[in-house]
Amino acid sequence: MDYLPIFVGVTAAAVVIQAGILVALFVAVRKSTSRMEALATEVKAKVLPTADTAQAMLLDLRPKIDTIAANVTESTTVVRGQIERLDATLSDIVDRTRLQVIRADELLNRTMDRIEDTSEIVHRTVVSPVRQLSGLIQGLTVGLEFLLGGKRRSRQDVTVPQDEMFI
């Protein structure tokens, strides 16, 4: 049996089917291409003017943004410097205040010590001798009254209150 005409017929049918598939693919790609071209045209019509406007705005705003960035950088540097100066000044003020408080405390302590020393000296040099002198005068007065035989005074008349001795 001669199979050659059958194989030729099957091969011809396969080639025709492949050709049909290729034609269908060509038509589908052609439709997709036309749709893509239409979509690209629409994108160009709508997006490109917006992109051009955005690019123009960026070109226009770029110097302003650069200026703002430079100003912010400069302001930050100035503020940092001022804060460092303020910190140094406050530290100096705190240190000086601390020293002044220490000096005032020492001065107050020395003054209180001197007041105590002065009080002791006044007590030793004034109050004690005045008491001793007062006691001596009272003794002499009582002795003279006894010798002269005069009336005895009551002790209340002779004694001087403590507060009046300082005056």
C-alpha positions in Angstrom: 0.0 0.0 0.0 1.1 3.3 -0.9 1.1 5.6 2.1 2.8 8.5 0.4 -0.4 10.2 -0.9 -1.9 9.9 2.6 1.1 11.5 4.3 1.2 14.2 1.7 -2.5 14.9 2.3 -2.0 14.9 6.1 1.0 17.2 5.8 -0.9 19.5 3.4 -3.8 19.6 5.9 -1.4 20.4 8.7 0.2 23.2 6.7 -3.2 24.7 5.9 -4.1 24.5 9.6 -0.8 26.2 10.5 -1.4 28.8 7.9 -4.9 29.4 9.3 -3.4 29.7 12.8 -0.8 32.1 11.6 -3.4 34.3 9.8 -5.5 34.3 13.0 -2.4 35.3 15.0 -1.7 38.0 12.5 -5.2 39.4 12.7 -5.1 39.3 16.5 -1.7 41.1 16.7 -2.9 43.6 14.2 -6.0 44.4 16.3 -3.8 44.6 19.5 -1.4 46.8 17.6 -4.1 49.2 16.6 -5.5 49.3 20.1 -2.0 49.9 21.5 -1.5 52.7 19.0 -4.8 54.2 19.9 -3.9 53.9 23.7 -0.5 55.4 23.1 -2.0 58.3 21.2 -4.5 58.9 24.0 -1.6 58.7 26.6 0.4 61.2 24.5 -2.6 63.5 24.3 -3.4 63.4 28.0 -0.2 62.5 29.9 2.4 64.3 28.0 1.0 67.8 28.5 0.7 67.0 32.1 4.2 65.7 32.2 5.4 68.8 30.3 3.6 71.0 32.8 5.1 69.0 35.7 8.5 69.3 34.2 8.1 73.0 33.7 6.9 73.4 37.3 9.9 71.4 38.5 12.2 73.6 36.4 10.5 76.7 37.8 10.5 75.4 41.4 13.9 73.9 41.5 15.8 77.2 42.2 13.2 78.1 44.9 13.5 74.7 46.5 17.3 75.0 46.4 17.0 78.4 48.0 14.7 77.1 50.7 17.0 74.2 51.4 20.0 76.5 51.6 18.1 78.9 54.0 17.0 76.0 56.2 20.6 74.7 56.3 21.9 78.2 57.2 19.1 78.8 59.7 19.9 75.4 61.4 23.5 76.4 61.6 22.7 79.8 63.1 20.2 78.3 65.6 22.7 75.6 66.6 25.4 78.3 67.2 23.0 80.4 69.2 21.9 77.4 71.3 25.6 76.5 71.9 26.2 80.2 73.0 23.1 80.1 75.2 24.2 76.8 76.8 27.7 78.3 77.5 26.2 81.4 78.9 23.8 79.5 81.1 26.6 77.2 82.3 28.7 80.3 83.1 25.7 81.9 85.0 25.1 78.7 87.0 28.8 78.4 87.8 29.0 82.0 88.9 25.8 81.7 90.9 27.1 78.6 92.6 30.4 80.4 93.5 28.5 83.4 94.8 26.3 81.2 97.0 29.4 79.5 98.4 31.0 82.8 99.1 27.8 84.1 100.7 27.6 81.0 102.8 31.2 81.4 103.9 30.6 85.1 104.6 27.5 84.3 106.7 29.3 81.6 108.6 32.2 83.9 109.4 29.8 86.7 110.4 27.9 84.3 112.7 31.2 83.1 114.2 32.4 86.7 114.8 29.0 87.6 116.4 29.4 84.6 118.7 33.0 85.6 119.5 31.9 89.2 120.1 29.1 88.1 122.4 31.5 86.0 124.4 34.0 88.9 124.6 31.3 91.3 125.7 30.0 88.9 128.3 33.6 88.4 129.6 34.7 92.0 129.5 31.5 93.8 130.3 28.8 91.7 132.0 31.1 89.7 134.3 33.0 92.8 135.6 29.7 94.7 136.0 28.3 91.9 138.1 31.4 91.7 140.1 31.4 95.5 140.6 27.8 95.4 141.4 28.4 92.7 144.0 31.4 94.7 145.4 29.3 97.9 145.7 26.5 96.0 147.4 28.9 94.5 149.8 30.5 97.9 150.6 27.1 99.4 150.9 25.9 96.8 153.4 29.2 97.0 155.3 29.0 100.8 155.5 25.4 100.7 156.6 26.3 98.1 159.2 29.2 100.2 160.5 27.3 103.5 160.4 24.4 101.8 162.0 21.9 103.1 159.6 18.7 101.4 158.5 19.1 98.4 156.4 17.6 98.6 153.0 15.7 95.8 151.7 17.3 93.7 149.1 14.7 94.6 146.6 15.8 98.2 146.5 19.4 97.4 146.0 19.2 94.8 143.3 19.3 95.9 139.7 17.4 93.7 137.1 19.6 92.0 134.6 18.1 93.9 131.6 19.0 97.3 133.1 22.7 96.4 133.5 23.2 96.6 129.7 21.7 100.0 129.3 
